[in-house]
Every structure is written in C-alpha cells, then in structure tokens.
Amino acid sequence: MVDLTEVWATHVAEAELSSTLPRRWAHTQGVAKRAVKVGQVLGEDAGLLVAAATLHDVGYAPRLAVTGFHPLDGARFLRDEHGADERLVRLVANHSFALLEAEERGLRGELASEFPLLEERLLVDALVYCDMTTTPDGGPTTAEERVAEILGRYGDDSVVGRFIRRAAPEIFGAVGRVEAVLAAQPR
C-alpha cells in the first residue's frame, strides 16, 4: 500500500532540493531509502520515519533559508506552508541532535519552544541513524566516518564543527541503539 504522506514528502523535498541542491537531494534520497529498511522496527510509525527522512534537510533550500539553521527553517516551512503533521515537523526540527547546534547558533530557545523534542526514543534514534549513516552523496557509511566527514567539510572551529564534536557521543549512542534493535529482528 502506498503511504500518501511519503509520496507528498518526496514531492516536496524533490521540488525544493533537486534542482538547487542536487547533492543534498542525493543525500536525502539515500536517507529515505535507509528509512524504508529501518521502518520495519517501527510498526505504524514506519511511514512517519520515511517522510521525516525525506524532509529532514528541506530547510537547506535557498528560498527557505530564513535563519540559516536548516532544521528550524525546514520545520517552519512544513508547518506554515504545508500544515504538516506535528510529529513530522518536530522530527524534522530536531533531527540528529539539532538542539545542540541550535545552542551553538543562539537558537536553542526558539527551537525548543516551537518544536519540542518527541519523547519517542526509537523513532528519534531511527532518524539519527538514517541521517548519520548516509554520505552526502546518498551512499551508506558508518556514523564514525560521517562525523569525520562533517568535521572535514566544515572545520573544527566552525559552528557545525563545534556542534558535531559535542553531538558525536549522542549520535554514536543513537546509532548503536538502532543497530541493536535491527540485529534483534528475526531474519
């Protein structure tokens, strides 16, 4: 059965990213593909994970970059222009420990008050797993390689570099928890 939210999410992400940011679109497609596989452990939330994975970086789209912080810009776009599901918007806003980066940018209060973190640990961890085990070009990688790649791309002293160093233990923990759940699944 086709999940209409997933179809809608793909349409929105492709419209915003494919022509202006093709590499970001490739990453997005890879994250979504991984979410399809991981969704098996989420039951009824599988479609929500795929939609969030598909939309997690939509805030990078040049026309949406208001604050320059893509989780916040993307979540506001989804809420304000599309009236998207609250859980979906909150996942996008908080993906991959965005609160830590928001703090580095002086935006933690805004992000936390507008889009509180969901308390559904496996769902939140699953999105981290999908994002942080996918390369910028959409291929698979390890969380350790992904963190190193981000540090190399942005530099240690950048806002993103400081954030990713702080978030790395949390990222590795989330990825490990999802890997453990996946390993426990019957084959």
Rosetta constraint file for C-alpha pairs under 8 A:
AtomPair CA 2 CA 6 HARMONIC 7.97 0.50
AtomPair CA 2 CA 7 HARMONIC 7.72 0.50
AtomPair CA 3 CA 7 HARMONIC 6.52 0.50
AtomPair CA 3 CA 47 HARMONIC 6.56 0.50
AtomPair CA 4 CA 8 HARMONIC 6.04 0.50
AtomPair CA 5 CA 9 HARMONIC 5.99 0.50
AtomPair CA 5 CA 47 HARMONIC 7.25 0.50
AtomPair CA 5 CA 48 HARMONIC 7.65 0.50
AtomPair CA 5 CA 51 HARMONIC 6.44 0.50
AtomPair CA 6 CA 10 HARMONIC 6.17 0.50
AtomPair CA 6 CA 47 HARMONIC 6.36 0.50
AtomPair CA 6 CA 48 HARMONIC 7.64 0.50
AtomPair CA 6 CA 50 HARMONIC 6.36 0.50
AtomPair CA 6 CA 51 HARMONIC 4.87 0.50
AtomPair CA 6 CA 54 HARMONIC 7.87 0.50
AtomPair CA 7 CA 11 HARMONIC 6.29 0.50
AtomPair CA 8 CA 12 HARMONIC 6.21 0.50
AtomPair CA 9 CA 13 HARMONIC 6.04 0.50
AtomPair CA 9 CA 51 HARMONIC 5.42 0.50
AtomPair CA 9 CA 52 HARMONIC 7.89 0.50
AtomPair CA 9 CA 54 HARMONIC 6.14 0.50
AtomPair CA 9 CA 55 HARMONIC 6.22 0.50
AtomPair CA 10 CA 14 HARMONIC 5.87 0.50
AtomPair CA 10 CA 51 HARMONIC 7.52 0.50
AtomPair CA 10 CA 54 HARMONIC 6.14 0.50
AtomPair CA 10 CA 55 HARMONIC 7.60 0.50
AtomPair CA 11 CA 15 HARMONIC 6.07 0.50
AtomPair CA 12 CA 16 HARMONIC 6.25 0.50
AtomPair CA 12 CA 55 HARMONIC 7.74 0.50
AtomPair CA 13 CA 17 HARMONIC 5.83 0.50
AtomPair CA 13 CA 18 HARMONIC 7.61 0.50
AtomPair CA 13 CA 25 HARMONIC 7.67 0.50
AtomPair CA 13 CA 54 HARMONIC 6.54 0.50
AtomPair CA 13 CA 55 HARMONIC 5.72 0.50
AtomPair CA 13 CA 58 HARMONIC 5.88 0.50
AtomPair CA 14 CA 18 HARMONIC 5.02 0.50
AtomPair CA 14 CA 25 HARMONIC 6.96 0.50
AtomPair CA 15 CA 19 HARMONIC 7.64 0.50
AtomPair CA 16 CA 20 HARMONIC 7.33 0.50
AtomPair CA 16 CA 58 HARMONIC 6.65 0.50
AtomPair CA 16 CA 61 HARMONIC 5.74 0.50
AtomPair CA 17 CA 21 HARMONIC 5.03 0.50
AtomPair CA 17 CA 22 HARMONIC 6.42 0.50
AtomPair CA 17 CA 24 HARMONIC 6.79 0.50
AtomPair CA 17 CA 25 HARMONIC 5.41 0.50
AtomPair CA 17 CA 58 HARMONIC 6.78 0.50
AtomPair CA 17 CA 60 HARMONIC 7.85 0.50
AtomPair CA 17 CA 61 HARMONIC 5.82 0.50
AtomPair CA 18 CA 22 HARMONIC 4.81 0.50
AtomPair CA 18 CA 24 HARMONIC 7.76 0.50
AtomPair CA 18 CA 25 HARMONIC 5.22 0.50
AtomPair CA 20 CA 61 HARMONIC 7.15 0.50
AtomPair CA 20 CA 62 HARMONIC 7.61 0.50
AtomPair CA 21 CA 25 HARMONIC 6.19 0.50
AtomPair CA 21 CA 61 HARMONIC 7.20 0.50
AtomPair CA 22 CA 26 HARMONIC 6.17 0.50
AtomPair CA 23 CA 27 HARMONIC 6.32 0.50
AtomPair CA 23 CA 136 HARMONIC 6.58 0.50
AtomPair CA 23 CA 137 HARMONIC 5.87 0.50
AtomPair CA 24 CA 28 HARMONIC 6.12 0.50
AtomPair CA 24 CA 57 HARMONIC 7.58 0.50
AtomPair CA 24 CA 136 HARMONIC 6.59 0.50
AtomPair CA 24 CA 137 HARMONIC 7.44 0.50
AtomPair CA 25 CA 29 HARMONIC 6.17 0.50
AtomPair CA 26 CA 30 HARMONIC 6.30 0.50
AtomPair CA 26 CA 136 HARMONIC 7.13 0.50
AtomPair CA 26 CA 137 HARMONIC 5.30 0.50
AtomPair CA 26 CA 138 HARMONIC 5.08 0.50
AtomPair CA 27 CA 31 HARMONIC 6.18 0.50
AtomPair CA 27 CA 134 HARMONIC 6.79 0.50
AtomPair CA 27 CA 135 HARMONIC 6.36 0.50
AtomPair CA 27 CA 136 HARMONIC 4.84 0.50
AtomPair CA 27 CA 137 HARMONIC 5.06 0.50
AtomPair CA 27 CA 138 HARMONIC 3.98 0.50
AtomPair CA 27 CA 139 HARMONIC 7.57 0.50
AtomPair CA 28 CA 32 HARMONIC 6.14 0.50
AtomPair CA 28 CA 53 HARMONIC 6.97 0.50
AtomPair CA 28 CA 54 HARMONIC 5.66 0.50
AtomPair CA 28 CA 55 HARMONIC 7.48 0.50
AtomPair CA 28 CA 56 HARMONIC 7.60 0.50
AtomPair CA 28 CA 57 HARMONIC 6.98 0.50
AtomPair CA 28 CA 138 HARMONIC 6.86 0.50
AtomPair CA 29 CA 33 HARMONIC 6.11 0.50
AtomPair CA 29 CA 54 HARMONIC 6.67 0.50
AtomPair CA 29 CA 138 HARMONIC 6.39 0.50
AtomPair CA 30 CA 34 HARMONIC 6.25 0.50
AtomPair CA 30 CA 134 HARMONIC 6.30 0.50
AtomPair CA 30 CA 135 HARMONIC 7.93 0.50
AtomPair CA 30 CA 137 HARMONIC 7.71 0.50
AtomPair CA 30 CA 138 HARMONIC 4.06 0.50
AtomPair CA 30 CA 139 HARMONIC 6.12 0.50
AtomPair CA 30 CA 140 HARMONIC 7.75 0.50
AtomPair CA 31 CA 35 HARMONIC 6.20 0.50
AtomPair CA 31 CA 53 HARMONIC 5.74 0.50
AtomPair CA 31 CA 54 HARMONIC 6.92 0.50
AtomPair CA 31 CA 130 HARMONIC 5.20 0.50
AtomPair CA 31 CA 131 HARMONIC 5.49 0.50
AtomPair CA 31 CA 134 HARMONIC 5.99 0.50
AtomPair CA 31 CA 138 HARMONIC 6.81 0.50
AtomPair CA 32 CA 36 HARMONIC 6.40 0.50
AtomPair CA 32 CA 50 HARMONIC 5.51 0.50
AtomPair CA 32 CA 51 HARMONIC 7.58 0.50
AtomPair CA 32 CA 53 HARMONIC 4.97 0.50
AtomPair CA 32 CA 54 HARMONIC 5.10 0.50
AtomPair CA 32 CA 130 HARMONIC 7.50 0.50
AtomPair CA 33 CA 37 HARMONIC 6.94 0.50
AtomPair CA 33 CA 50 HARMONIC 7.90 0.50
AtomPair CA 34 CA 38 HARMONIC 6.27 0.50
AtomPair CA 34 CA 130 HARMONIC 5.68 0.50
AtomPair CA 35 CA 39 HARMONIC 5.65 0.50
AtomPair CA 35 CA 46 HARMONIC 7.86 0.50
AtomPair CA 35 CA 49 HARMONIC 6.26 0.50
AtomPair CA 35 CA 50 HARMONIC 5.17 0.50
AtomPair CA 35 CA 53 HARMONIC 6.51 0.50
AtomPair CA 35 CA 126 HARMONIC 7.64 0.50
AtomPair CA 35 CA 127 HARMONIC 7.41 0.50
AtomPair CA 35 CA 130 HARMONIC 5.91 0.50
AtomPair CA 36 CA 40 HARMONIC 7.44 0.50
AtomPair CA 36 CA 46 HARMONIC 7.32 0.50
AtomPair CA 36 CA 49 HARMONIC 8.00 0.50
AtomPair CA 36 CA 50 HARMONIC 6.00 0.50
AtomPair CA 38 CA 42 HARMONIC 7.67 0.50
AtomPair CA 38 CA 46 HARMONIC 7.86 0.50
AtomPair CA 38 CA 126 HARMONIC 7.03 0.50
AtomPair CA 38 CA 130 HARMONIC 7.89 0.50
AtomPair CA 38 CA 182 HARMONIC 7.44 0.50
AtomPair CA 39 CA 43 HARMONIC 7.01 0.50
AtomPair CA 39 CA 45 HARMONIC 7.33 0.50
AtomPair CA 39 CA 46 HARMONIC 4.19 0.50
AtomPair CA 39 CA 47 HARMONIC 7.27 0.50
AtomPair CA 39 CA 49 HARMONIC 6.60 0.50
AtomPair CA 39 CA 50 HARMONIC 7.33 0.50
AtomPair CA 40 CA 46 HARMONIC 6.55 0.50
AtomPair CA 41 CA 46 HARMONIC 7.67 0.50
AtomPair CA 41 CA 181 HARMONIC 7.44 0.50
AtomPair CA 41 CA 182 HARMONIC 7.07 0.50
AtomPair CA 41 CA 185 HARMONIC 7.80 0.50
AtomPair CA 42 CA 46 HARMONIC 5.23 0.50
AtomPair CA 42 CA 122 HARMONIC 7.75 0.50
AtomPair CA 42 CA 123 HARMONIC 7.10 0.50
AtomPair CA 45 CA 49 HARMONIC 6.32 0.50
AtomPair CA 45 CA 123 HARMONIC 7.65 0.50
AtomPair CA 46 CA 50 HARMONIC 6.42 0.50
AtomPair CA 47 CA 51 HARMONIC 6.15 0.50
AtomPair CA 48 CA 52 HARMONIC 6.08 0.50
AtomPair CA 48 CA 88 HARMONIC 6.53 0.50
AtomPair CA 49 CA 53 HARMONIC 6.00 0.50
AtomPair CA 49 CA 123 HARMONIC 6.95 0.50
AtomPair CA 49 CA 126 HARMONIC 7.49 0.50
AtomPair CA 49 CA 127 HARMONIC 6.60 0.50
AtomPair CA 50 CA 54 HARMONIC 6.08 0.50
AtomPair CA 51 CA 55 HARMONIC 6.21 0.50
AtomPair CA 51 CA 88 HARMONIC 7.35 0.50
AtomPair CA 52 CA 56 HARMONIC 5.54 0.50
AtomPair CA 52 CA 88 HARMONIC 5.80 0.50
AtomPair CA 52 CA 89 HARMONIC 7.81 0.50
AtomPair CA 52 CA 91 HARMONIC 6.32 0.50
AtomPair CA 52 CA 92 HARMONIC 5.87 0.50
AtomPair CA 52 CA 127 HARMONIC 7.41 0.50
AtomPair CA 53 CA 92 HARMONIC 7.94 0.50
AtomPair CA 53 CA 127 HARMONIC 6.34 0.50
AtomPair CA 53 CA 130 HARMONIC 7.20 0.50
AtomPair CA 53 CA 131 HARMONIC 7.33 0.50
AtomPair CA 55 CA 74 HARMONIC 7.86 0.50
AtomPair CA 55 CA 92 HARMONIC 6.78 0.50
AtomPair CA 56 CA 71 HARMONIC 7.09 0.50
AtomPair CA 56 CA 74 HARMONIC 7.43 0.50
AtomPair CA 56 CA 91 HARMONIC 7.80 0.50
AtomPair CA 56 CA 92 HARMONIC 4.79 0.50
AtomPair CA 56 CA 93 HARMONIC 7.76 0.50
AtomPair CA 56 CA 95 HARMONIC 6.84 0.50
AtomPair CA 57 CA 70 HARMONIC 6.53 0.50
AtomPair CA 57 CA 71 HARMONIC 6.93 0.50
AtomPair CA 57 CA 74 HARMONIC 6.96 0.50
AtomPair CA 57 CA 92 HARMONIC 7.74 0.50
AtomPair CA 58 CA 70 HARMONIC 7.25 0.50
AtomPair CA 58 CA 74 HARMONIC 5.33 0.50
AtomPair CA 59 CA 64 HARMONIC 5.77 0.50
AtomPair CA 59 CA 65 HARMONIC 6.18 0.50
AtomPair CA 59 CA 69 HARMONIC 7.49 0.50
AtomPair CA 59 CA 70 HARMONIC 4.15 0.50
AtomPair CA 59 CA 71 HARMONIC 6.00 0.50
AtomPair CA 59 CA 72 HARMONIC 7.21 0.50
AtomPair CA 59 CA 73 HARMONIC 4.88 0.50
AtomPair CA 59 CA 74 HARMONIC 3.57 0.50
AtomPair CA 59 CA 75 HARMONIC 7.31 0.50
AtomPair CA 59 CA 77 HARMONIC 7.56 0.50
AtomPair CA 60 CA 64 HARMONIC 6.93 0.50
AtomPair CA 60 CA 65 HARMONIC 6.21 0.50
AtomPair CA 60 CA 68 HARMONIC 7.85 0.50
AtomPair CA 60 CA 69 HARMONIC 7.95 0.50
AtomPair CA 60 CA 70 HARMONIC 5.16 0.50
AtomPair CA 60 CA 73 HARMONIC 7.84 0.50
AtomPair CA 60 CA 74 HARMONIC 7.38 0.50
AtomPair CA 61 CA 65 HARMONIC 6.38 0.50
AtomPair CA 64 CA 73 HARMONIC 6.19 0.50
AtomPair CA 64 CA 74 HARMONIC 7.02 0.50
AtomPair CA 64 CA 77 HARMONIC 6.97 0.50
AtomPair CA 65 CA 69 HARMONIC 7.24 0.50
AtomPair CA 65 CA 70 HARMONIC 6.81 0.50
AtomPair CA 65 CA 73 HARMONIC 5.92 0.50
AtomPair CA 66 CA 73 HARMONIC 6.19 0.50
AtomPair CA 67 CA 72 HARMONIC 7.60 0.50
AtomPair CA 67 CA 73 HARMONIC 6.45 0.50
AtomPair CA 68 CA 73 HARMONIC 7.21 0.50
AtomPair CA 69 CA 73 HARMONIC 6.13 0.50
AtomPair CA 69 CA 102 HARMONIC 7.58 0.50
AtomPair CA 70 CA 74 HARMONIC 5.67 0.50
AtomPair CA 71 CA 75 HARMONIC 6.06 0.50
AtomPair CA 71 CA 92 HARMONIC 6.02 0.50
AtomPair CA 71 CA 93 HARMONIC 4.47 0.50
AtomPair CA 71 CA 94 HARMONIC 6.59 0.50
AtomPair CA 71 CA 95 HARMONIC 7.15 0.50
AtomPair CA 71 CA 98 HARMONIC 6.88 0.50
AtomPair CA 72 CA 76 HARMONIC 6.12 0.50
AtomPair CA 72 CA 93 HARMONIC 5.35 0.50
AtomPair CA 72 CA 111 HARMONIC 6.41 0.50
AtomPair CA 73 CA 77 HARMONIC 6.18 0.50
AtomPair CA 74 CA 78 HARMONIC 6.19 0.50
AtomPair CA 74 CA 92 HARMONIC 7.05 0.50
AtomPair CA 74 CA 93 HARMONIC 7.01 0.50
AtomPair CA 75 CA 79 HARMONIC 6.09 0.50
AtomPair CA 75 CA 89 HARMONIC 5.15 0.50
AtomPair CA 75 CA 90 HARMONIC 7.04 0.50
AtomPair CA 75 CA 92 HARMONIC 5.86 0.50
AtomPair CA 75 CA 93 HARMONIC 5.11 0.50
AtomPair CA 76 CA 80 HARMONIC 5.70 0.50
AtomPair CA 76 CA 81 HARMONIC 7.92 0.50
AtomPair CA 76 CA 89 HARMONIC 7.89 0.50
AtomPair CA 77 CA 81 HARMONIC 5.39 0.50
AtomPair CA 77 CA 82 HARMONIC 7.10 0.50
AtomPair CA 78 CA 82 HARMONIC 5.09 0.50
AtomPair CA 78 CA 83 HARMONIC 6.30 0.50
AtomPair CA 78 CA 84 HARMONIC 5.49 0.50
AtomPair CA 78 CA 89 HARMONIC 6.44 0.50
AtomPair CA 79 CA 83 HARMONIC 4.59 0.50
AtomPair CA 79 CA 84 HARMONIC 5.20 0.50
AtomPair CA 79 CA 85 HARMONIC 7.70 0.50
AtomPair CA 79 CA 86 HARMONIC 7.62 0.50
AtomPair CA 79 CA 89 HARMONIC 6.52 0.50
AtomPair CA 84 CA 88 HARMONIC 6.92 0.50
AtomPair CA 84 CA 89 HARMONIC 6.50 0.50
AtomPair CA 85 CA 89 HARMONIC 6.29 0.50
AtomPair CA 86 CA 90 HARMONIC 6.09 0.50
AtomPair CA 87 CA 91 HARMONIC 6.15 0.50
AtomPair CA 87 CA 118 HARMONIC 7.29 0.50
AtomPair CA 88 CA 92 HARMONIC 6.32 0.50
AtomPair CA 89 CA 93 HARMONIC 6.10 0.50
AtomPair CA 89 CA 115 HARMONIC 7.52 0.50
AtomPair CA 90 CA 94 HARMONIC 6.11 0.50
AtomPair CA 90 CA 115 HARMONIC 5.19 0.50
AtomPair CA 90 CA 116 HARMONIC 6.56 0.50
AtomPair CA 90 CA 117 HARMONIC 6.34 0.50
AtomPair CA 90 CA 118 HARMONIC 6.75 0.50
AtomPair CA 91 CA 95 HARMONIC 5.67 0.50
AtomPair CA 91 CA 117 HARMONIC 7.35 0.50
AtomPair CA 91 CA 118 HARMONIC 7.08 0.50
AtomPair CA 91 CA 124 HARMONIC 6.88 0.50
AtomPair CA 91 CA 127 HARMONIC 7.91 0.50
AtomPair CA 93 CA 98 HARMONIC 7.12 0.50
AtomPair CA 93 CA 111 HARMONIC 7.26 0.50
AtomPair CA 93 CA 115 HARMONIC 6.45 0.50
AtomPair CA 94 CA 98 HARMONIC 4.91 0.50
AtomPair CA 94 CA 99 HARMONIC 6.43 0.50
AtomPair CA 94 CA 115 HARMONIC 7.61 0.50
AtomPair CA 94 CA 117 HARMONIC 6.21 0.50
AtomPair CA 95 CA 124 HARMONIC 7.28 0.50
AtomPair CA 95 CA 127 HARMONIC 6.60 0.50
AtomPair CA 95 CA 128 HARMONIC 6.28 0.50
AtomPair CA 96 CA 127 HARMONIC 7.17 0.50
AtomPair CA 96 CA 128 HARMONIC 4.70 0.50
AtomPair CA 96 CA 131 HARMONIC 7.23 0.50
AtomPair CA 96 CA 132 HARMONIC 7.54 0.50
AtomPair CA 96 CA 171 HARMONIC 6.99 0.50
AtomPair CA 97 CA 101 HARMONIC 7.35 0.50
AtomPair CA 97 CA 128 HARMONIC 7.80 0.50
AtomPair CA 97 CA 167 HARMONIC 6.58 0.50
AtomPair CA 97 CA 170 HARMONIC 7.64 0.50
AtomPair CA 97 CA 171 HARMONIC 7.57 0.50
AtomPair CA 98 CA 102 HARMONIC 5.98 0.50
AtomPair CA 99 CA 103 HARMONIC 6.13 0.50
AtomPair CA 99 CA 108 HARMONIC 5.82 0.50
AtomPair CA 99 CA 111 HARMONIC 7.08 0.50
AtomPair CA 99 CA 112 HARMONIC 7.28 0.50
AtomPair CA 100 CA 104 HARMONIC 6.59 0.50
AtomPair CA 100 CA 108 HARMONIC 7.55 0.50
AtomPair CA 100 CA 163 HARMONIC 6.13 0.50
AtomPair CA 100 CA 166 HARMONIC 7.45 0.50
AtomPair CA 100 CA 167 HARMONIC 6.84 0.50
AtomPair CA 101 CA 105 HARMONIC 6.36 0.50
AtomPair CA 101 CA 108 HARMONIC 7.93 0.50
AtomPair CA 101 CA 159 HARMONIC 7.38 0.50
AtomPair CA 101 CA 160 HARMONIC 6.89 0.50
AtomPair CA 101 CA 163 HARMONIC 5.05 0.50
AtomPair CA 101 CA 164 HARMONIC 7.84 0.50
AtomPair CA 102 CA 106 HARMONIC 6.06 0.50
AtomPair CA 102 CA 107 HARMONIC 4.68 0.50
AtomPair CA 102 CA 108 HARMONIC 4.58 0.50
AtomPair CA 102 CA 111 HARMONIC 7.08 0.50
AtomPair CA 103 CA 107 HARMONIC 5.72 0.50
AtomPair CA 103 CA 108 HARMONIC 4.60 0.50
AtomPair CA 104 CA 159 HARMONIC 6.23 0.50
AtomPair CA 104 CA 162 HARMONIC 7.67 0.50
AtomPair CA 104 CA 163 HARMONIC 6.70 0.50
AtomPair CA 105 CA 159 HARMONIC 7.14 0.50
AtomPair CA 107 CA 111 HARMONIC 6.21 0.50
AtomPair CA 108 CA 112 HARMONIC 5.92 0.50
AtomPair CA 109 CA 113 HARMONIC 5.95 0.50
AtomPair CA 110 CA 114 HARMONIC 5.99 0.50
AtomPair CA 111 CA 115 HARMONIC 5.61 0.50
AtomPair CA 111 CA 116 HARMONIC 7.32 0.50
AtomPair CA 112 CA 116 HARMONIC 4.94 0.50
AtomPair CA 112 CA 117 HARMONIC 7.16 0.50
AtomPair CA 118 CA 124 HARMONIC 7.13 0.50
AtomPair CA 119 CA 124 HARMONIC 7.97 0.50
AtomPair CA 120 CA 124 HARMONIC 6.23 0.50
AtomPair CA 121 CA 125 HARMONIC 5.87 0.50
AtomPair CA 122 CA 126 HARMONIC 5.86 0.50
AtomPair CA 122 CA 178 HARMONIC 7.18 0.50
AtomPair CA 123 CA 127 HARMONIC 6.54 0.50
AtomPair CA 124 CA 128 HARMONIC 6.53 0.50
AtomPair CA 125 CA 129 HARMONIC 6.07 0.50
AtomPair CA 125 CA 174 HARMONIC 4.93 0.50
AtomPair CA 125 CA 175 HARMONIC 6.80 0.50
AtomPair CA 125 CA 177 HARMONIC 7.47 0.50
AtomPair CA 125 CA 178 HARMONIC 6.59 0.50
AtomPair CA 126 CA 130 HARMONIC 6.20 0.50
AtomPair CA 126 CA 174 HARMONIC 7.57 0.50
AtomPair CA 126 CA 175 HARMONIC 7.59 0.50
AtomPair CA 126 CA 178 HARMONIC 6.15 0.50
AtomPair CA 127 CA 131 HARMONIC 6.17 0.50
AtomPair CA 128 CA 132 HARMONIC 5.79 0.50
AtomPair CA 128 CA 171 HARMONIC 6.81 0.50
AtomPair CA 128 CA 174 HARMONIC 6.68 0.50
AtomPair CA 128 CA 175 HARMONIC 6.91 0.50
AtomPair CA 129 CA 133 HARMONIC 5.89 0.50
AtomPair CA 129 CA 143 HARMONIC 7.85 0.50
AtomPair CA 129 CA 171 HARMONIC 7.77 0.50
AtomPair CA 129 CA 174 HARMONIC 6.63 0.50
AtomPair CA 129 CA 175 HARMONIC 4.84 0.50
AtomPair CA 129 CA 178 HARMONIC 6.83 0.50
AtomPair CA 130 CA 134 HARMONIC 6.48 0.50
AtomPair CA 132 CA 141 HARMONIC 7.99 0.50
AtomPair CA 132 CA 142 HARMONIC 7.46 0.50
AtomPair CA 132 CA 143 HARMONIC 5.31 0.50
AtomPair CA 132 CA 146 HARMONIC 6.06 0.50
AtomPair CA 132 CA 147 HARMONIC 7.58 0.50
AtomPair CA 132 CA 171 HARMONIC 7.48 0.50
AtomPair CA 132 CA 175 HARMONIC 7.87 0.50
AtomPair CA 133 CA 140 HARMONIC 5.80 0.50
AtomPair CA 133 CA 141 HARMONIC 4.87 0.50
AtomPair CA 133 CA 142 HARMONIC 5.08 0.50
AtomPair CA 133 CA 143 HARMONIC 5.13 0.50
AtomPair CA 133 CA 146 HARMONIC 6.54 0.50
AtomPair CA 134 CA 138 HARMONIC 5.62 0.50
AtomPair CA 134 CA 139 HARMONIC 5.44 0.50
AtomPair CA 134 CA 140 HARMONIC 4.70 0.50
AtomPair CA 134 CA 141 HARMONIC 5.47 0.50
AtomPair CA 134 CA 142 HARMONIC 7.72 0.50
AtomPair CA 134 CA 146 HARMONIC 7.30 0.50
AtomPair CA 135 CA 139 HARMONIC 5.15 0.50
AtomPair CA 135 CA 140 HARMONIC 6.09 0.50
AtomPair CA 135 CA 141 HARMONIC 6.10 0.50
AtomPair CA 135 CA 146 HARMONIC 6.56 0.50
AtomPair CA 141 CA 145 HARMONIC 6.41 0.50
AtomPair CA 141 CA 146 HARMONIC 6.58 0.50
AtomPair CA 142 CA 146 HARMONIC 6.18 0.50
AtomPair CA 143 CA 147 HARMONIC 6.12 0.50
AtomPair CA 143 CA 171 HARMONIC 7.39 0.50
AtomPair CA 143 CA 172 HARMONIC 6.47 0.50
AtomPair CA 143 CA 175 HARMONIC 7.17 0.50
AtomPair CA 144 CA 148 HARMONIC 6.24 0.50
AtomPair CA 144 CA 172 HARMONIC 7.55 0.50
AtomPair CA 145 CA 149 HARMONIC 6.04 0.50
AtomPair CA 146 CA 150 HARMONIC 6.21 0.50
AtomPair CA 147 CA 151 HARMONIC 6.22 0.50
AtomPair CA 147 CA 164 HARMONIC 6.76 0.50
AtomPair CA 147 CA 168 HARMONIC 6.90 0.50
AtomPair CA 148 CA 152 HARMONIC 6.09 0.50
AtomPair CA 149 CA 153 HARMONIC 6.08 0.50
AtomPair CA 150 CA 154 HARMONIC 6.09 0.50
AtomPair CA 150 CA 155 HARMONIC 7.93 0.50
AtomPair CA 150 CA 160 HARMONIC 7.95 0.50
AtomPair CA 150 CA 161 HARMONIC 7.31 0.50
AtomPair CA 150 CA 164 HARMONIC 7.54 0.50
AtomPair CA 151 CA 155 HARMONIC 5.19 0.50
AtomPair CA 151 CA 156 HARMONIC 5.96 0.50
AtomPair CA 151 CA 160 HARMONIC 7.71 0.50
AtomPair CA 151 CA 161 HARMONIC 5.31 0.50
AtomPair CA 151 CA 164 HARMONIC 7.15 0.50
AtomPair CA 151 CA 165 HARMONIC 7.96 0.50
AtomPair CA 152 CA 156 HARMONIC 7.68 0.50
AtomPair CA 154 CA 158 HARMONIC 6.19 0.50
AtomPair CA 154 CA 160 HARMONIC 6.38 0.50
AtomPair CA 154 CA 161 HARMONIC 5.92 0.50
AtomPair CA 155 CA 160 HARMONIC 7.84 0.50
AtomPair CA 155 CA 161 HARMONIC 5.51 0.50
AtomPair CA 156 CA 161 HARMONIC 4.53 0.50
AtomPair CA 156 CA 162 HARMONIC 6.23 0.50
AtomPair CA 157 CA 161 HARMONIC 5.80 0.50
AtomPair CA 157 CA 162 HARMONIC 6.13 0.50
AtomPair CA 158 CA 162 HARMONIC 6.12 0.50
AtomPair CA 159 CA 163 HARMONIC 6.14 0.50
AtomPair CA 160 CA 164 HARMONIC 5.97 0.50
AtomPair CA 161 CA 165 HARMONIC 6.23 0.50
AtomPair CA 162 CA 166 HARMONIC 6.39 0.50
AtomPair CA 163 CA 167 HARMONIC 6.00 0.50
AtomPair CA 164 CA 168 HARMONIC 5.70 0.50
AtomPair CA 167 CA 171 HARMONIC 6.01 0.50
AtomPair CA 168 CA 172 HARMONIC 6.04 0.50
AtomPair CA 169 CA 173 HARMONIC 6.09 0.50
AtomPair CA 170 CA 174 HARMONIC 6.18 0.50
AtomPair CA 171 CA 175 HARMONIC 6.14 0.50
AtomPair CA 172 CA 176 HARMONIC 6.00 0.50
AtomPair CA 173 CA 177 HARMONIC 6.19 0.50
AtomPair CA 174 CA 178 HARMONIC 6.33 0.50
AtomPair CA 175 CA 179 HARMONIC 6.08 0.50
AtomPair CA 176 CA 180 HARMONIC 6.12 0.50
AtomPair CA 177 CA 181 HARMONIC 6.39 0.50
AtomPair CA 178 CA 182 HARMONIC 6.12 0.50
AtomPair CA 179 CA 183 HARMONIC 6.00 0.50
AtomPair CA 180 CA 184 HARMONIC 6.26 0.50
AtomPair CA 181 CA 185 HARMONIC 6.69 0.50
